Amino acid sequence: MWPAGGEYSPAGITEYWQINWMPRTARFYRLDADGRYVEVQPVDGVFCSEVVPGFWLRVDWLWQDPLPTGPAVLRELGVL
């Protein structure tokens, strides 16, 4: 859990992601009612954004080789 402050909460950021390629880690944080950032765990490998309604991310996509194509991801998201 990260304390509120820094550059994010004063700017109105309620959700942020930390993606690290080496090592391959993805962490997701949301601002809670107490003004603290708490880590949110993906469910079944999927992170669902609260900031962008209906948007979700299959975390495995980040590490696929080759990466999934844009159209393939958009089809799975239901956009295409």
C-alpha positions in Angstrom: 0.0 0.0 0.0 1.3 3.4 -1.0 0.5 6.6 1.0 -1.5 9.3 -0.8 0.7 12.1 -2.1 3.4 12.4 -4.5 2.4 13.4 -8.0 -0.6 11.2 -8.5 -3.3 11.9 -6.0 -3.0 15.7 -6.2 -3.4 15.4 -10.0 -6.7 13.4 -9.5 -5.2 10.1 -10.6 -7.4 7.4 -9.0 -5.7 4.4 -10.7 -2.3 3.7 -12.0 -0.3 0.7 -13.4 3.3 -0.2 -12.8 4.6 -2.4 -15.7 8.1 -3.6 -15.5 9.7 -5.6 -18.4 12.6 -6.9 -16.4 11.6 -8.6 -14.2 8.2 -9.2 -15.8 5.8 -7.7 -13.3 2.6 -5.8 -13.5 1.1 -4.1 -10.5 -2.2 -2.1 -10.4 -3.1 0.5 -7.8 -6.3 2.4 -6.9 -6.9 5.3 -4.6 -9.1 4.1 -1.7 -11.6 6.1 0.4 -8.8 7.0 2.9 -6.7 8.6 0.2 -4.2 5.8 0.0 -3.1 3.7 -3.0 -3.8 0.0 -2.5 -2.7 -2.7 -4.8 -5.4 -4.4 -6.8 -4.9 -8.0 -7.8 -6.0 -9.3 -11.2 -8.7 -11.9 -11.1 -8.0 -15.0 -13.1 -5.1 -13.1 -14.8 -7.4 -10.2 -15.9 -7.2 -6.6 -14.5 -10.5 -4.6 -14.9 -10.1 -0.9 -14.9 -12.5 1.3 -12.9 -11.3 4.4 -14.6 -12.1 3.3 -18.2 -15.5 1.5 -17.9 -15.5 -1.8 -19.7 -11.7 -1.9 -20.3 -9.8 -4.9 -19.1 -6.4 -6.3 -19.6 -5.3 -9.9 -19.8 -1.9 -9.5 -18.0 -0.4 -12.4 -20.0 -0.7 -10.3 -23.2 2.2 -8.2 -21.9 4.6 -11.1 -22.0 3.5 -13.0 -25.1 6.1 -13.6 -27.7 5.2 -12.4 -30.2 2.9 -9.8 -28.7 -0.8 -10.1 -29.7 -1.8 -7.9 -32.6 -3.9 -4.8 -32.1 -6.9 -6.3 -34.0 -6.7 -9.6 -32.0 -6.8 -7.7 -28.7 -9.6 -5.4 -29.9 -11.6 -8.5 -31.0 -11.2 -10.1 -27.6 -12.2 -6.8 -25.9 -15.3 -6.8 -28.0 -14.4 -3.6 -29.8 -14.2 -5.2 -33.3 
